[in-house]
Amino acid sequence: MAMRIIIDAFGGDHAPEEILKGCRMAADELGVQIILTGRENEIQEAAKRLELNISDFEIIDCPDIVTMEDEAVDVARRLKNSSMAVGMRALVEGKGDAFASAGNSGAMVAGATLIVKRIKGVKRVGFAPLLPKSEGFFMLCDSGANVECTPPMLEQFGLMGSVYMKKVMGVEDPRVCLLNNGTEEHKGTELYREAYKLLSEREDIRFVGNLEGRDIPHDGAEVVVCDGFTGNIFLKTYEGVAMALMDKIKGVFTKNLVNKLAASVVYNDMKALKKSMDYNEYGGAPILGCSKPVFKIHGSAKAKTVKSAIGLCMKYAETNIVEEIAKAVQK
């Protein structure tokens, strides 16, 4: 039986058109069964405009949409009939194997906590996007779900991230680090010093200590742990610098005829470089700690990114990562 992924058709900047196109790509290329939540009439009208056949998609009709202006807790209260809330309830009811949305991040965290619920023993769920580095990729947890954290929360982020990288991403022995303002054990605030002690005492993860921000892109670790406030700033800065750098490189190669000729010689290499540094290749971020697979797609996602996110959702669900995290937390 094909895996069933529930998708919020009205989450994100380019919904529902890009969501539908990405779902169609995923269904055709990955063999996944798509279940859409949202206003059925608008979904059908968008598919007609796009000349997209979605006759094999199941649609759960619901009237409301969670916007970026809505309060996070509204998803479980005032907006119970929104495409996001209905999708999460459908996941809990067993109608799908995973749920994904490109919608309001705060609402995603609230819904994951209040509707889907946390794994027993998990203190807080965490955003955990994958980002490119000089060799492969790394996970950043937390990247915005929890502005204020405790040392045990950071310990669990490291543990959950390690399990995810092993089971879902196939990294055999992921290195776990704390994002800090120095590599020495005594560096950082009390939060980070206490978290260092907890992580260093664990025998089930490969903790490599503190790393400074400049070391992260240079293959410093596969799991980078921090509080959500620090993580969100690091994430946005990382993305911004990468985009600015690629724009600068493009400017050099289009400066004059000689440079354009040079660009034509290394075109394939530059295209591969751009792809390797594009965070959209990973689609978004799992919300680690949920009792069922919930995935946050990039808010600005286009069709290709949506398809990538659905691919990761499939890996997330088929590897029984939730059970693995539960075992690790209980241990």
C-alpha positions as protocol buffer text, in pm:
chain_id: "A"
residue {
  index: 1
  type: MET
  ca { x: 0 y: 0 z: 0 }
}
residue {
  index: 2
  type: ALA
  ca { x: 130 y: 343 z: -95 }
}
residue {
  index: 3
  type: MET
  ca { x: 231 y: 578 z: 181 }
}
residue {
  index: 4
  type: ARG
  ca { x: -28 y: 847 z: 256 }
}
residue {
  index: 5
  type: ILE
  ca { x: 90 y: 1203 z: 316 }
}
residue {
  index: 6
  type: ILE
  ca { x: -155 y: 1470 z: 435 }
}
residue {
  index: 7
  type: ILE
  ca { x: -78 y: 1814 z: 290 }
}
residue {
  index: 8
  type: ASP
  ca { x: -218 y: 2152 z: 395 }
}
residue {
  index: 9
  type: ALA
  ca { x: -317 y: 2292 z: 54 }
}
residue {
  index: 10
  type: PHE
  ca { x: -341 y: 2649 z: 186 }
}
residue {
  index: 11
  type: GLY
  ca { x: -14 y: 2680 z: 379 }
}
residue {
  index: 12
  type: GLY
  ca { x: 266 y: 2901 z: 244 }
}
residue {
  index: 13
  type: ASP
  ca { x: 325 y: 3204 z: 24 }
}
residue {
  index: 14
  type: HIS
  ca { x: 238 y: 3030 z: -303 }
}
residue {
  index: 15
  type: ALA
  ca { x: -60 y: 2818 z: -198 }
}
residue {
  index: 16
  type: PRO
  ca { x: -252 y: 2647 z: -336 }
}
residue {
  index: 17
  type: GLU
  ca { x: -97 y: 2647 z: -686 }
}
residue {
  index: 18
  type: GLU
  ca { x: 264 y: 2556 z: -600 }
}
residue {
  index: 19
  type: ILE
  ca { x: 146 y: 2312 z: -334 }
}
residue {
  index: 20
  type: LEU
  ca { x: -68 y: 2130 z: -591 }
}
residue {
  index: 21
  type: LYS
  ca { x: 212 y: 2120 z: -847 }
}
residue {
  index: 22
  type: GLY
  ca { x: 457 y: 1984 z: -591 }
}
residue {
  index: 23
  type: CYS
  ca { x: 207 y: 1721 z: -478 }
}
residue {
  index: 24
  type: ARG
  ca { x: 150 y: 1613 z: -838 }
}
residue {
  index: 25
  type: MET
  ca { x: 526 y: 1577 z: -887 }
}
residue {
  index: 26
  type: ALA
  ca { x: 557 y: 1374 z: -567 }
}
residue {
  index: 27
  type: ALA
  ca { x: 269 y: 1144 z: -657 }
}
residue {
  index: 28
  type: ASP
  ca { x: 412 y: 1079 z: -1005 }
}
residue {
  index: 29
  type: GLU
  ca { x: 779 y: 1044 z: -909 }
}
residue {
  index: 30
  type: LEU
  ca { x: 764 y: 901 z: -556 }
}
residue {
  index: 31
  type: GLY
  ca { x: 450 y: 691 z: -574 }
}
residue {
  index: 32
  type: VAL
  ca { x: 294 y: 856 z: -270 }
}
residue {
  index: 33
  type: GLN
  ca { x: -79 y: 894 z: -206 }
}
residue {
  index: 34
  type: ILE
  ca { x: -174 y: 1258 z: -146 }
}
residue {
  index: 35
  type: ILE
  ca { x: -448 y: 1375 z: 90 }
}
residue {
  index: 36
  type: LEU
  ca { x: -520 y: 1749 z: 68 }
}
residue {
  index: 37
  type: THR
  ca { x: -693 y: 1961 z: 332 }
}
residue {
  index: 38
  type: GLY
  ca { x: -855 y: 2292 z: 247 }
}
residue {
  index: 39
  type: ARG
  ca { x: -1137 y: 2456 z: 53 }
}
residue {
  index: 40
  type: GLU
  ca { x: -1225 y: 2194 z: -206 }
}
residue {
  index: 41
  type: ASN
  ca { x: -1382 y: 2435 z: -455 }
}
residue {
  index: 42
  type: GLU
  ca { x: -1072 y: 2655 z: -459 }
}
residue {
  index: 43
  type: ILE
  ca { x: -845 y: 2352 z: -488 }
}
residue {
  index: 44
  type: GLN
  ca { x: -1038 y: 2222 z: -787 }
}
residue {
  index: 45
  type: GLU
  ca { x: -1043 y: 2567 z: -950 }
}
residue {
  index: 46
  type: ALA
  ca { x: -665 y: 2605 z: -903 }
}
residue {
  index: 47
  type: ALA
  ca { x: -604 y: 2260 z: -1052 }
}
residue {
  index: 48
  type: LYS
  ca { x: -821 y: 2351 z: -1351 }
}
residue {
  index: 49
  type: ARG
  ca { x: -625 y: 2674 z: -1409 }
}
residue {
  index: 50
  type: LEU
  ca { x: -301 y: 2479 z: -1394 }
}
residue {
  index: 51
  type: GLU
  ca { x: -443 y: 2204 z: -1617 }
}
residue {
  index: 52
  type: LEU
  ca { x: -342 y: 1962 z: -1344 }
}
residue {
  index: 53
  type: ASN
  ca { x: -509 y: 1626 z: -1297 }
}
residue {
  index: 54
  type: ILE
  ca { x: -569 y: 1567 z: -926 }
}
residue {
  index: 55
  type: SER
  ca { x: -845 y: 1310 z: -961 }
}
residue {
  index: 56
  type: ASP
  ca { x: -638 y: 1060 z: -764 }
}
residue {
  index: 57
  type: PHE
  ca { x: -594 y: 1300 z: -471 }
}
residue {
  index: 58
  type: GLU
  ca { x: -823 y: 1274 z: -171 }
}
residue {
  index: 59
  type: ILE
  ca { x: -953 y: 1613 z: -53 }
}
residue {
  index: 60
  type: ILE
  ca { x: -1080 y: 1683 z: 298 }
}
residue {
  index: 61
  type: ASP
  ca { x: -1296 y: 1994 z: 265 }
}
residue {
  index: 62
  type: CYS
  ca { x: -1263 y: 2256 z: 541 }
}
residue {
  index: 63
  type: PRO
  ca { x: -1353 y: 2628 z: 540 }
}
residue {
  index: 64
  type: ASP
  ca { x: -1080 y: 2810 z: 732 }
}
residue {
  index: 65
  type: ILE
  ca { x: -714 y: 2901 z: 677 }
}
residue {
  index: 66
  type: VAL
  ca { x: -444 y: 2983 z: 934 }
}
residue {
  index: 67
  type: THR
  ca { x: -279 y: 3306 z: 818 }
}
residue {
  index: 68
  type: MET
  ca { x: 57 y: 3449 z: 919 }
}
residue {
  index: 69
  type: GLU
  ca { x: -127 y: 3709 z: 1130 }
}
residue {
  index: 70
  type: ASP
  ca { x: -315 y: 3455 z: 1342 }
}
residue {
  index: 71
  type: GLU
  ca { x: -204 y: 3370 z: 1694 }
}
residue {
  index: 72
  type: ALA
  ca { x: -27 y: 3035 z: 1722 }
}
residue {
  index: 73
  type: VAL
  ca { x: -282 y: 2880 z: 1962 }
}
residue {
  index: 74
  type: ASP
  ca { x: -571 y: 2971 z: 1730 }
}
residue {
  index: 75
  type: VAL
  ca { x: -502 y: 2652 z: 1535 }
}
residue {
  index: 76
  type: ALA
  ca { x: -631 y: 2448 z: 1829 }
}
residue {
  index: 77
  type: ARG
  ca { x: -907 y: 2690 z: 1933 }
}
residue {
  index: 78
  type: ARG
  ca { x: -1066 y: 2950 z: 1707 }
}
residue {
  index: 79
  type: LEU
  ca { x: -945 y: 2787 z: 1384 }
}
residue {
  index: 80
  type: LYS
  ca { x: -1027 y: 2422 z: 1456 }
}
residue {
  index: 81
  type: ASN
  ca { x: -1172 y: 2392 z: 1107 }
}
residue {
  index: 82
  type: SER
  ca { x: -864 y: 2531 z: 929 }
}
residue {
  index: 83
  type: SER
  ca { x: -672 y: 2329 z: 670 }
}
residue {
  index: 84
  type: MET
  ca { x: -382 y: 2297 z: 917 }
}
residue {
  index: 85
  type: ALA
  ca { x: -587 y: 2184 z: 1218 }
}
residue {
  index: 86
  type: VAL
  ca { x: -799 y: 1943 z: 1014 }
}
residue {
  index: 87
  type: GLY
  ca { x: -484 y: 1794 z: 860 }
}
residue {
  index: 88
  type: MET
  ca { x: -328 y: 1736 z: 1201 }
}
residue {
  index: 89
  type: ARG
  ca { x: -645 y: 1575 z: 1336 }
}
residue {
  index: 90
  type: ALA
  ca { x: -657 y: 1351 z: 1029 }
}
residue {
  index: 91
  type: LEU
  ca { x: -301 y: 1241 z: 1112 }
}
residue {
  index: 92
  type: VAL
  ca { x: -398 y: 1163 z: 1471 }
}
residue {
  index: 93
  type: GLU
  ca { x: -700 y: 966 z: 1347 }
}
residue {
  index: 94
  type: GLY
  ca { x: -474 y: 750 z: 1131 }
}
residue {
  index: 95
  type: LYS
  ca { x: -592 y: 878 z: 793 }
}
residue {
  index: 96
  type: GLY
  ca { x: -234 y: 944 z: 684 }
}
residue {
  index: 97
  type: ASP
  ca { x: 125 y: 850 z: 770 }
}
residue {
  index: 98
  type: ALA
  ca { x: 259 y: 1207 z: 799 }
}
residue {
  index: 99
  type: PHE
  ca { x: 140 y: 1569 z: 781 }
}
residue {
  index: 100
  type: ALA
  ca { x: 313 y: 1864 z: 615 }
}
residue {
  index: 101
  type: SER
  ca { x: 237 y: 2234 z: 582 }
}
residue {
  index: 102
  type: ALA
  ca { x: 417 y: 2546 z: 463 }
}
residue {
  index: 103
  type: GLY
  ca { x: 197 y: 2761 z: 686 }
}
residue {
  index: 104
  type: ASN
  ca { x: 241 y: 2968 z: 1003 }
}
residue {
  index: 105
  type: SER
  ca { x: 541 y: 2826 z: 1194 }
}
residue {
  index: 106
  type: GLY
  ca { x: 409 y: 2918 z: 1537 }
}
residue {
  index: 107
  type: ALA
  ca { x: 76 y: 2754 z: 1460 }
}
residue {
  index: 108
  type: MET
  ca { x: 260 y: 2443 z: 1341 }
}
residue {
  index: 109
  type: VAL
  ca { x: 439 y: 2417 z: 1676 }
}
residue {
  index: 110
  type: ALA
  ca { x: 118 y: 2482 z: 1871 }
}
residue {
  index: 111
  type: GLY
  ca { x: -74 y: 2228 z: 1664 }
}
residue {
  index: 112
  type: ALA
  ca { x: 203 y: 1971 z: 1695 }
}
residue {
  index: 113
  type: THR
  ca { x: 195 y: 2015 z: 2073 }
}
residue {
  index: 114
  type: LEU
  ca { x: -180 y: 2052 z: 2137 }
}
residue {
  index: 115
  type: ILE
  ca { x: -333 y: 1837 z: 1861 }
}
residue {
  index: 116
  type: VAL
  ca { x: -74 y: 1574 z: 1764 }
}
residue {
  index: 117
  type: LYS
  ca { x: 87 y: 1578 z: 2113 }
}
residue {
  index: 118
  type: ARG
  ca { x: 447 y: 1518 z: 2217 }
}
residue {
  index: 119
  type: ILE
  ca { x: 622 y: 1185 z: 2255 }
}
residue {
  index: 120
  type: LYS
  ca { x: 603 y: 1076 z: 2619 }
}
residue {
  index: 121
  type: GLY
  ca { x: 904 y: 1220 z: 2801 }
}
residue {
  index: 122
  type: VAL
  ca { x: 982 y: 1489 z: 2542 }
}
residue {
  index: 123
  type: LYS
  ca { x: 984 y: 1830 z: 2709 }
}
residue {
  index: 124
  type: ARG
  ca { x: 936 y: 2045 z: 2395 }
}
residue {
  index: 125
  type: VAL
  ca { x: 911 y: 1986 z: 2022 }
}
residue {
  index: 126
  type: GLY
  ca { x: 1183 y: 2150 z: 1812 }
}
residue {
  index: 127
  type: PHE
  ca { x: 1222 y: 2284 z: 1459 }
}
residue {
  index: 128
  type: ALA
  ca { x: 1508 y: 2096 z: 1296 }
}
residue {
  index: 129
  type: PRO
  ca { x: 1589 y: 2213 z: 939 }
}
residue {
  index: 130
  type: LEU
  ca { x: 1868 y: 2059 z: 732 }
}
residue {
  index: 131
  type: LEU
  ca { x: 2126 y: 2303 z: 595 }
}
residue {
  index: 132
  type: PRO
  ca { x: 2420 y: 2256 z: 356 }
}
residue {
  index: 133
  type: LYS
  ca { x: 2783 y: 2265 z: 470 }
}
residue {
  index: 134
  type: SER
  ca { x: 3118 y: 2207 z: 301 }
}
residue {
  index: 135
  type: GLU
  ca { x: 3066 y: 1830 z: 324 }
}
residue {
  index: 136
  type: GLY
  ca { x: 2704 y: 1722 z: 308 }
}
residue {
  index: 137
  type: PHE
  ca { x: 2451 y: 1879 z: 545 }
}
residue {
  index: 138
  type: PHE
  ca { x: 2373 y: 1938 z: 912 }
}
residue {
  index: 139
  type: MET
  ca { x: 2064 y: 1969 z: 1129 }
}
residue {
  index: 140
  type: LEU
  ca { x: 1994 y: 2280 z: 1338 }
}
residue {
  index: 141
  type: CYS
  ca { x: 1777 y: 2223 z: 1645 }
}
residue {
  index: 142
  type: ASP
  ca { x: 1607 y: 2430 z: 1770 }
}
residue {
  index: 143
  type: SER
  ca { x: 1565 y: 2691 z: 1498 }
}
residue {
  index: 144
  type: GLY
  ca { x: 1271 y: 2886 z: 1638 }
}
residue {
  index: 145
  type: ALA
  ca { x: 1012 y: 2677 z: 1818 }
}
residue {
  index: 146
  type: ASN
  ca { x: 1137 y: 2758 z: 2171 }
}
residue {
  index: 147
  type: VAL
  ca { x: 1276 y: 3104 z: 2241 }
}
residue {
  index: 148
  type: GLU
  ca { x: 1360 y: 3012 z: 2599 }
}
residue {
  index: 149
  type: CYS
  ca { x: 1508 y: 2671 z: 2679 }
}
residue {
  index: 150
  type: THR
  ca { x: 1637 y: 2469 z: 2972 }
}
residue {
  index: 151
  type: PRO
  ca { x: 1950 y: 2248 z: 2974 }
}
residue {
  index: 152
  type: PRO
  ca { x: 1746 y: 1923 z: 2956 }
}
residue {
  index: 153
  type: MET
  ca { x: 1565 y: 2061 z: 2650 }
}
residue {
  index: 154
  type: LEU
  ca { x: 1896 y: 2119 z: 2471 }
}
residue {
  index: 155
  type: GLU
  ca { x: 2005 y: 1770 z: 2574 }
}
residue {
  index: 156
  type: GLN
  ca { x: 1691 y: 1623 z: 2416 }
}
residue {
  index: 157
  type: PHE
  ca { x: 1737 y: 1829 z: 2097 }
}
residue {
  index: 158
  type: GLY
  ca { x: 2081 y: 1674 z: 2061 }
}
residue {
  index: 159
  type: LEU
  ca { x: 1948 y: 1326 z: 2126 }
}
residue {
  index: 160
  type: MET
  ca { x: 1650 y: 1357 z: 1889 }
}
residue {
  index: 161
  type: GLY
  ca { x: 1865 y: 1515 z: 1619 }
}
residue {
  index: 162
  type: SER
  ca { x: 2119 y: 1235 z: 1645 }
}
residue {
  index: 163
  type: VAL
  ca { x: 1850 y: 968 z: 1609 }
}
residue {
  index: 164
  type: TYR
  ca { x: 1693 y: 1148 z: 1311 }
}
residue {
  index: 165
  type: MET
  ca { x: 2023 y: 1186 z: 1128 }
}
residue {
  index: 166
  type: LYS
  ca { x: 2102 y: 817 z: 1178 }
}
residue {
  index: 167
  type: LYS
  ca { x: 1764 y: 670 z: 1090 }
}
residue {
  index: 168
  type: VAL
  ca { x: 1627 y: 913 z: 830 }
}
residue {
  index: 169
  type: MET
  ca { x: 1932 y: 1071 z: 668 }
}
residue {
  index: 170
  type: GLY
  ca { x: 2163 y: 770 z: 686 }
}
residue {
  index: 171
  type: VAL
  ca { x: 2450 y: 938 z: 874 }
}
residue {
  index: 172
  type: GLU
  ca { x: 2624 y: 651 z: 1049 }
}
residue {
  index: 173
  type: ASP
  ca { x: 2775 y: 831 z: 1350 }
}
residue {
  index: 174
  type: PRO
  ca { x: 2648 y: 1193 z: 1361 }
}
residue {
  index: 175
  type: ARG
  ca { x: 2852 y: 1442 z: 1560 }
}
residue {
  index: 176
  type: VAL
  ca { x: 2651 y: 1661 z: 1799 }
}
residue {
  index: 177
  type: CYS
  ca { x: 2769 y: 2007 z: 1907 }
}
residue {
  index: 178
  type: LEU
  ca { x: 2646 y: 2311 z: 2096 }
}
residue {
  index: 179
  type: LEU
  ca { x: 2644 y: 2640 z: 1904 }
}
residue {
  index: 180
  type: ASN
  ca { x: 2840 y: 2870 z: 2133 }
}
residue {
  index: 181
  type: ASN
  ca { x: 3062 y: 3179 z: 2147 }
}
residue {
  index: 182
  type: GLY
  ca { x: 3374 y: 2972 z: 2210 }
}
residue {
  index: 183
  type: THR
  ca { x: 3494 y: 2613 z: 2204 }
}
residue {
  index: 184
  type: GLU
  ca { x: 3602 y: 2591 z: 2567 }
}
residue {
  index: 185
  type: GLU
  ca { x: 3380 y: 2397 z: 2808 }
}
residue {
  index: 186
  type: HIS
  ca { x: 3320 y: 2700 z: 3032 }
}
residue {
  index: 187
  type: LYS
  ca { x: 3202 y: 2928 z: 2748 }
}
residue {
  index: 188
  type: GLY
  ca { x: 2850 y: 3064 z: 2710 }
}
residue {
  index: 189
  type: THR
  ca { x: 2565 y: 3132 z: 2947 }
}
residue {
  index: 190
  type: GLU
  ca { x: 2465 y: 2906 z: 3236 }
}
residue {
  index: 191
  type: LEU
  ca { x: 2215 y: 2739 z: 3000 }
}
residue {
  index: 192
  type: TYR
  ca { x: 2493 y: 2627 z: 2766 }
}
residue {
  index: 193
  type: ARG
  ca { x: 2736 y: 2531 z: 3041 }
}
residue {
  index: 194
  type: GLU
  ca { x: 2476 y: 2306 z: 3203 }
}
residue {
  index: 195
  type: ALA
  ca { x: 2371 y: 2163 z: 2867 }
}
residue {
  index: 196
  type: TYR
  ca { x: 2738 y: 2086 z: 2795 }
}
residue {
  index: 197
  type: LYS
  ca { x: 2755 y: 1875 z: 3112 }
}
residue {
  index: 198
  type: LEU
  ca { x: 2439 y: 1683 z: 3027 }
}
residue {
  index: 199
  type: LEU
  ca { x: 2541 y: 1612 z: 2668 }
}
residue {
  index: 200
  type: SER
  ca { x: 2896 y: 1512 z: 2759 }
}
residue {
  index: 201
  type: GLU
  ca { x: 2763 y: 1253 z: 3006 }
}
residue {
  index: 202
  type: ARG
  ca { x: 2556 y: 1072 z: 2741 }
}
residue {
  index: 203
  type: GLU
  ca { x: 2707 y: 758 z: 2593 }
}
residue {
  index: 204
  type: ASP
  ca { x: 2444 y: 715 z: 2321 }
}
residue {
  index: 205
  type: ILE
  ca { x: 2544 y: 1024 z: 2118 }
}
residue {
  index: 206
  type: ARG
  ca { x: 2874 y: 1148 z: 1980 }
}
residue {
  index: 207
  type: PHE
  ca { x: 2907 y: 1487 z: 2150 }
}
residue {
  index: 208
  type: VAL
  ca { x: 3200 y: 1691 z: 2019 }
}
residue {
  index: 209
  type: GLY
  ca { x: 3160 y: 1994 z: 2246 }
}
residue {
  index: 210
  type: ASN
  ca { x: 3110 y: 2360 z: 2161 }
}
residue {
  index: 211
  type: LEU
  ca { x: 3151 y: 2505 z: 1812 }
}
residue {
  index: 212
  type: GLU
  ca { x: 3156 y: 2869 z: 1706 }
}
residue {
  index: 213
  type: GLY
  ca { x: 2928 y: 2986 z: 1429 }
}
residue {
  index: 214
  type: ARG
  ca { x: 3212 y: 3018 z: 1177 }
}
residue {
  index: 215
  type: ASP
  ca { x: 3303 y: 2650 z: 1222 }
}
residue {
  index: 216
  type: ILE
  ca { x: 2956 y: 2516 z: 1143 }
}
residue {
  index: 217
  type: PRO
  ca { x: 2978 y: 2556 z: 762 }
}
residue {
  index: 218
  type: HIS
  ca { x: 3318 y: 2383 z: 759 }
}
residue {
  index: 219
  type: ASP
  ca { x: 3195 y: 2033 z: 843 }
}
residue {
  index: 220
  type: GLY
  ca { x: 3206 y: 2089 z: 1218 }
}
residue {
  index: 221
  type: ALA
  ca { x: 2915 y: 1860 z: 1311 }
}
residue {
  index: 222
  type: GLU
  ca { x: 2599 y: 1694 z: 1178 }
}
residue {
  index: 223
  type: VAL
  ca { x: 2368 y: 1811 z: 1460 }
}
residue {
  index: 224
  type: VAL
  ca { x: 2395 y: 2168 z: 1589 }
}
residue {
  index: 225
  type: VAL
  ca { x: 2207 y: 2232 z: 1915 }
}
residue {
  index: 226
  type: CYS
  ca { x: 2093 y: 2570 z: 2048 }
}
residue {
  index: 227
  type: ASP
  ca { x: 1793 y: 2755 z: 2189 }
}
residue {
  index: 228
  type: GLY
  ca { x: 1527 y: 2867 z: 1940 }
}
residue {
  index: 229
  type: PHE
  ca { x: 1612 y: 3239 z: 1961 }
}
residue {
  index: 230
  type: THR
  ca { x: 1979 y: 3182 z: 1878 }
}
residue {
  index: 231
  type: GLY
  ca { x: 1894 y: 2917 z: 1620 }
}
residue {
  index: 232
  type: ASN
  ca { x: 1649 y: 3133 z: 1429 }
}
residue {
  index: 233
  type: ILE
  ca { x: 1899 y: 3418 z: 1400 }
}
residue {
  index: 234
  type: PHE
  ca { x: 2171 y: 3176 z: 1289 }
}
residue {
  index: 235
  type: LEU
  ca { x: 1934 y: 3015 z: 1034 }
}
residue {
  index: 236
  type: LYS
  ca { x: 1823 y: 3342 z: 875 }
}
residue {
  index: 237
  type: THR
  ca { x: 2181 y: 3478 z: 867 }
}
residue {
  index: 238
  type: TYR
  ca { x: 2308 y: 3153 z: 714 }
}
residue {
  index: 239
  type: GLU
  ca { x: 2043 y: 3163 z: 441 }
}
residue {
  index: 240
  type: GLY
  ca { x: 2097 y: 3534 z: 375 }
}
residue {
  index: 241
  type: VAL
  ca { x: 2474 y: 3508 z: 341 }
}
residue {
  index: 242
  type: ALA
  ca { x: 2440 y: 3212 z: 103 }
}
residue {
  index: 243
  type: MET
  ca { x: 2196 y: 3401 z: -120 }
}
residue {
  index: 244
  type: ALA
  ca { x: 2407 y: 3719 z: -115 }
}
residue {
  index: 245
  type: LEU
  ca { x: 2720 y: 3522 z: -203 }
}
residue {
  index: 246
  type: MET
  ca { x: 2552 y: 3351 z: -499 }
}
residue {
  index: 247
  type: ASP
  ca { x: 2427 y: 3690 z: -622 }
}
residue {
  index: 248
  type: LYS
  ca { x: 2783 y: 3826 z: -600 }
}
residue {
  index: 249
  type: ILE
  ca { x: 2920 y: 3531 z: -797 }
}
residue {
  index: 250
  type: LYS
  ca { x: 2649 y: 3578 z: -1060 }
}
residue {
  index: 251
  type: GLY
  ca { x: 2744 y: 3946 z: -1084 }
}
residue {
  index: 252
  type: VAL
  ca { x: 3109 y: 3857 z: -1149 }
}
residue {
  index: 253
  type: PHE
  ca { x: 3024 y: 3615 z: -1429 }
}
residue {
  index: 254
  type: THR
  ca { x: 2782 y: 3855 z: -1601 }
}
residue {
  index: 255
  type: LYS
  ca { x: 3004 y: 4163 z: -1567 }
}
residue {
  index: 256
  type: ASN
  ca { x: 3137 y: 4164 z: -1926 }
}
residue {
  index: 257
  type: LEU
  ca { x: 3179 y: 3947 z: -2233 }
}
residue {
  index: 258
  type: VAL
  ca { x: 3506 y: 3790 z: -2117 }
}
residue {
  index: 259
  type: ASN
  ca { x: 3352 y: 3692 z: -1784 }
}
residue {
  index: 260
  type: LYS
  ca { x: 3045 y: 3552 z: -1960 }
}
residue {
  index: 261
  type: LEU
  ca { x: 3270 y: 3336 z: -2176 }
}
residue {
  index: 262
  type: ALA
  ca { x: 3450 y: 3217 z: -1864 }
}
residue {
  index: 263
  type: ALA
  ca { x: 3114 y: 3140 z: -1706 }
}
residue {
  index: 264
  type: SER
  ca { x: 3016 y: 2921 z: -1999 }
}
residue {
  index: 265
  type: VAL
  ca { x: 3323 y: 2706 z: -1935 }
}
residue {
  index: 266
  type: VAL
  ca { x: 3237 y: 2641 z: -1568 }
}
residue {
  index: 267
  type: TYR
  ca { x: 2858 y: 2657 z: -1607 }
}
residue {
  index: 268
  type: ASN
  ca { x: 2790 y: 2298 z: -1498 }
}
residue {
  index: 269
  type: ASP
  ca { x: 3023 y: 2331 z: -1199 }
}
residue {
  index: 270
  type: MET
  ca { x: 2855 y: 2654 z: -1088 }
}
residue {
  index: 271
  type: LYS
  ca { x: 2513 y: 2498 z: -1130 }
}
residue {
  index: 272
  type: ALA
  ca { x: 2620 y: 2205 z: -910 }
}
residue {
  index: 273
  type: LEU
  ca { x: 2764 y: 2449 z: -652 }
}
residue {
  index: 274
  type: LYS
  ca { x: 2440 y: 2644 z: -637 }
}
residue {
  index: 275
  type: LYS
  ca { x: 2242 y: 2325 z: -590 }
}
residue {
  index: 276
  type: SER
  ca { x: 2472 y: 2202 z: -313 }
}
residue {
  index: 277
  type: MET
  ca { x: 2427 y: 2530 z: -121 }
}
residue {
  index: 278
  type: ASP
  ca { x: 2050 y: 2556 z: -171 }
}
residue {
  index: 279
  type: TYR
  ca { x: 1859 y: 2484 z: 151 }
}
residue {
  index: 280
  type: ASN
  ca { x: 1544 y: 2432 z: -57 }
}
residue {
  index: 281
  type: GLU
  ca { x: 1688 y: 2098 z: -166 }
}
residue {
  index: 282
  type: TYR
  ca { x: 1588 y: 1966 z: 177 }
}
residue {
  index: 283
  type: GLY
  ca { x: 1232 y: 2100 z: 163 }
}
residue {
  index: 284
  type: GLY
  ca { x: 1191 y: 2218 z: 520 }
}
residue {
  index: 285
  type: ALA
  ca { x: 1216 y: 2088 z: 875 }
}
residue {
  index: 286
  type: PRO
  ca { x: 1076 y: 1801 z: 1079 }
}
residue {
  index: 287
  type: ILE
  ca { x: 914 y: 1904 z: 1404 }
}
residue {
  index: 288
  type: LEU
  ca { x: 1105 y: 1668 z: 1631 }
}
residue {
  index: 289
  type: GLY
  ca { x: 935 y: 1531 z: 1940 }
}
residue {
  index: 290
  type: CYS
  ca { x: 583 y: 1486 z: 1796 }
}
residue {
  index: 291
  type: SER
  ca { x: 402 y: 1159 z: 1854 }
}
residue {
  index: 292
  type: LYS
  ca { x: 350 y: 1135 z: 1477 }
}
residue {
  index: 293
  type: PRO
  ca { x: 552 y: 1271 z: 1181 }
}
residue {
  index: 294
  type: VAL
  ca { x: 487 y: 1643 z: 1129 }
}
residue {
  index: 295
  type: PHE
  ca { x: 694 y: 1838 z: 876 }
}
residue {
  index: 296
  type: LYS
  ca { x: 724 y: 2215 z: 823 }
}
residue {
  index: 297
  type: ILE
  ca { x: 774 y: 2302 z: 455 }
}
residue {
  index: 298
  type: HIS
  ca { x: 956 y: 2627 z: 373 }
}
residue {
  index: 299
  type: GLY
  ca { x: 701 y: 2911 z: 369 }
}
residue {
  index: 300
  type: SER
  ca { x: 822 y: 3036 z: 31 }
}
residue {
  index: 301
  type: ALA
  ca { x: 827 y: 2685 z: -118 }
}
residue {
  index: 302
  type: LYS
  ca { x: 773 y: 2633 z: -488 }
}
residue {
  index: 303
  type: ALA
  ca { x: 669 y: 2301 z: -642 }
}
residue {
  index: 304
  type: LYS
  ca { x: 1014 y: 2140 z: -642 }
}
residue {
  index: 305
  type: THR
  ca { x: 1067 y: 2223 z: -274 }
}
residue {
  index: 306
  type: VAL
  ca { x: 723 y: 2083 z: -188 }
}
residue {
  index: 307
  type: LYS
  ca { x: 815 y: 1759 z: -365 }
}
residue {
  index: 308
  type: SER
  ca { x: 1145 y: 1739 z: -172 }
}
residue {
  index: 309
  type: ALA
  ca { x: 961 y: 1794 z: 155 }
}
residue {
  index: 310
  type: ILE
  ca { x: 715 y: 1516 z: 75 }
}
residue {
  index: 311
  type: GLY
  ca { x: 1010 y: 1286 z: 1 }
}
residue {
  index: 312
  type: LEU
  ca { x: 1154 y: 1357 z: 346 }
}
residue {
  index: 313
  type: CYS
  ca { x: 811 y: 1306 z: 501 }
}
residue {
  index: 314
  type: MET
  ca { x: 807 y: 960 z: 348 }
}
residue {
  index: 315
  type: LYS
  ca { x: 1148 y: 879 z: 496 }
}
residue {
  index: 316
  type: TYR
  ca { x: 1037 y: 1025 z: 828 }
}
residue {
  index: 317
  type: ALA
  ca { x: 733 y: 794 z: 840 }
}
residue {
  index: 318
  type: GLU
  ca { x: 883 y: 474 z: 701 }
}
residue {
  index: 319
  type: THR
  ca { x: 1182 y: 467 z: 937 }
}
residue {
  index: 320
  type: ASN
  ca { x: 965 y: 464 z: 1252 }
}
residue {
  index: 321
  type: ILE
  ca { x: 1166 y: 759 z: 1382 }
}
residue {
  index: 322
  type: VAL
  ca { x: 898 y: 845 z: 1640 }
}
residue {
  index: 323
  type: GLU
  ca { x: 941 y: 505 z: 1809 }
}
residue {
  index: 324
  type: GLU
  ca { x: 1319 y: 537 z: 1794 }
}
residue {
  index: 325
  type: ILE
  ca { x: 1311 y: 880 z: 1962 }
}
residue {
  index: 326
  type: ALA
  ca { x: 1070 y: 751 z: 2226 }
}
residue {
  index: 327
  type: LYS
  ca { x: 1307 y: 465 z: 2310 }
}
residue {
  index: 328
  type: ALA
  ca { x: 1606 y: 700 z: 2326 }
}
residue {
  index: 329
  type: VAL
  ca { x: 1427 y: 950 z: 2550 }
}
residue {
  index: 330
  type: GLN
  ca { x: 1306 y: 679 z: 2788 }
}
residue {
  index: 331
  type: LYS
  ca { x: 1659 y: 536 z: 2806 }
}
